[in-house]
Amino acid sequence: MKIREQEKEEKELKEKVIQIITENPGYGYRRIKPALKEVGIVINHKKLIPLLRKWGVLIQRSIKRKTASGIDKILSFLGSKVMAIKRLSKEECNQLGKIVYTDFTEILYHQGKAKLYLSPYLERVTKAVVGYAIGDGPTTVLTQEAFKKAVRRLVSWGVDVTRSYFHQDQGSAYKAYEYVRMIVIQTKANISYSRVGTPGDNPEMESFFGRLKDDWRNAFLQAETREEAIQLINKAILYYNTKRIHSNHQNKSPLQYLRELQKTKKR
């Protein structure tokens, strides 16, 4: 009984430490200790240090060698997030809003002389773009904007986003502290990454970008101004969500297929 209580206490302590180091990636034990005290956990440093070492998050500042980045340590501490979606069952994968994919793509306009970046979030079951943002570069700020829109849309569908998995590559925008914190701490959702240098780990986005550019490349190239290009991208995504049919959706568009799913659920 005593062992179980100790395991429970250690688990609760670990959860608090996860929150602290996710919000404050540079914290070592000297800062973690008072941060724990602020939430009502008093622990001696002689007990805390071995636990941090056991969990792999003790910062060794005196040793100068190439180490994993702060965010890599945090992600490792949270558990392996590389291809986390592969650990889901087939039944789980087929749940609405369970898996959402994202990536960046360039949109060339003005006869290829200028470009914009599109950051869309694609829901797995309906294949609908649930949120997107358009900007001048593949930045963390851009994908954060798109992520917020995606979460709002999923919630409006009745999805519990704390059970959702957001899958992307390991680009710097997706491993920034602000982005990981938004998903893991603020939204309390799950994060999943492709393997490094393996575009095939995110085929849904590759497929979406391929269809988008096949359908709209010429129109994008003919846009002369940034504003005109943005209007065309908005039009293209609206068309994709509401009109473009998918053979594996019984020749329905993503949002038409969503309505069918919602009708079936109500029966």
N, C-alpha and C positions, 0 to 999 in steps of 0.2 A: 504493500500500500504506500509506504514511504517513498519507494523508488518511483512509483507513478506520480506522486505529488511533486517530486523533484523534476521529473520529465516535463510535467505540466508547467511548473514555474520557469524552467529553462526555455520552453517554447514561447511563453508569454514575454519573457525577457527578450528573446530573439526577435519577436515581432516588433517590440518597441525600438530595438536597435536598428532594425530594417528601416523603420520610418525616419529615425534620426539621421542615419547616414545617407538615405535617399535625398532628404531635404538639405543635408549638409555634407557633401561628399568628401571634404577635406578634414573632417573630424577624426582625431585619434582618441585614445582612451581617456586622455585628460579632459577632453571636451564632451565626450560621450557620457562620462560619469556625472557631471553636473546637469547635463540635459536629461538624464534618467531621473535625477533627483527632482527635477521640475515636474515630472509626471508621477511622482510618488514612489519611485523605486530607488532605494538606498542600497548601494552595493560597494563593497571594499574593492580597491583596485587590484588586490592580490587575487580576488576571485574573478573580476571582470576581464583582466588581461588574458588568462588561459582560455576563457570562453571566446573572446574575440579571435585569438589565435586558432582555436578549434574551428571556428566558423570561417576563417580565412579573410578577415577584414582588419586585422591589426596593421596599422601603417608603420613601416620601419623607415624612419626618415634618415637614419644614420648610414644606411647602406646605399651607395650610389650605383645603381645598375638599372638597366632597362626593365621596367615592370609594366604590368597591365595598367591601363588608364583607370582613373577613379571610377568612371561609369562602368567599365568592364568588371571591376571588382564588385560593384554593387549588383550588377546583373548576375554575376557568378554567385553571389551571396543569396540572391533571390531564387536561385535554382537555374538550371540550364534553360535558356530561352531560345536557343538555336533550333529552329524547326519544331517549336513547341506544339504547333497545330497538328503535327504528325502523330502526336500522342493521344489525340482525340479519337473516339470511336466513330464509326460511320454514322451511327444514329446522331451523335452530337454534332458532327459536321453538317448534317442536314437540317439542323435547327436554325430557324430564322435569326439572323444577327449573331450567330455564334462565331463566325469567322468574317473578318473584314480585311481586305487587302489594300495596300497603297504603294505608290512609287511616284517618281517625277518623270515627266517627259518634256522634250522641247517641242514647241510649236513655231515653225518658221512662217514668217509673213513678209510682205513687201518684196516679193520675188526672191525670198531667201536672204535678204539683206538685214533683216531684224528677226528677233525671236522673243518668245515668252515662255514661261514654264508653267505647266499644269500639274497640280497636285490633287488627284482624285482619290476617294475612298470607295472601294467596290465591295458591296455585300455579296457573299458567296452564293446563297440560295437563289435570290432573285436576279443576280448580276446587275443590280441597279447601282448607279453612282449616288451614294447617300450624302456625300458632301465633297466639295472641291474648292480650290482657290487658285487664282491666276496671279503670277508675279513676274518679276524680272530675273529671279534666280532661284535655285533649289535650296531654299533656306529653312531653318527650323521655324522661323516666324510664319512662313507660308504654310507649312504642313500643320502647324498648330491651329491656324485659322480654319483649314480644311477639316481637321479632326473635330473641332468644336461643332462645326456644322453637321458632320457625320453623326456625332453623338446625339445632337438635338433631333435629327431625323429618325434615328433608331429608337429613341425614347418615344417619339410620337407614334411609332409602330407597335409600341408595347413591349419592346425588347429590354430585358434587364442587362444593361451594358456591363455590369460588374462580372457577368459571366462570358462576355465577349472576348475574342482574341484579335488583336490588331497586328497584322503580319506585314513586314517590310524588309528591305535589305539592311545591311549594316553600314550604310552611308552616315557621314558625320551629322547630318540633320536629324537622323532618327536615333542617334545615340547621344544627343545633347542632353544635358541634365534637365533642361526645361521641358523637353518633350517626354522623356521617361517619367519625370515627376507628374506631368499632366495625366498620363495614362495610369501609372501604378498607384500614385498617392491620391490625386484629386478625383479621378474617375473611378479608381479602385477596379480597373479592368486588367486584362492580361495582355502581355506583350510577347511577340514571337518574331524571330529574325531568320532570314535566309542564311545559308552558309556563305562565307566570304568568297566573292568571285564566282558565284553560281546563280546566274540570272534564271536558270531553269527552276529554281526553287520558288519562283513567283510567276508561274505561267499564266495565271488569270490576268495579271496586269499586262503582260506582254501581248496577250490575245486582245485585250481591250484596246490598247494603244494601236495595235495593228489595224483593227477594224476602224477606229476613229480616223486614222490617217489615210486609210484606203478610201474612205467615204468623203473626207473633207480636205485632203491635202491641197488640191487645186484651189479650192475656195479660200483657204488660209493664205496661200501664196499670193493671191490677188488682192488681199486686204492691204491697203496703202498706209493706214495709220494704226497705232496701238489700240485706240478706242474701237476701231472697226474690227480688228483681230479679236479683241475681247468679246465683242458682241457676237461674232461668229462662233467662238468657242462656247459661249452660253447657249447659243442656238443649237449647236451640235450635241451638247449634252442633254438638252431638253428633248431633242429628237430621239437620241439614243434611249433615254429612259421611258419615253411615252409612245414612240412609234416604231423603232427598229425591232423587228421580230427575231426571236431565237428559236431554232428548230427544237431544241431540247426543252423549250417552254411551251410546247404545243403551238408554235407559231404565234406567240404572244410577246409583247414588249415586256421589259422588266416590271414596270408598274402595273400593267395588266395582269401579269402573273402574280404579283403581290396581292392584288384584289381577289384573285381566285383562291389563293392560300388563306386569306382572311375569311372568305365566305365558308370554306371547308372547315376552318377552325370553329366557327360559330355553330355549325350543325351538331 
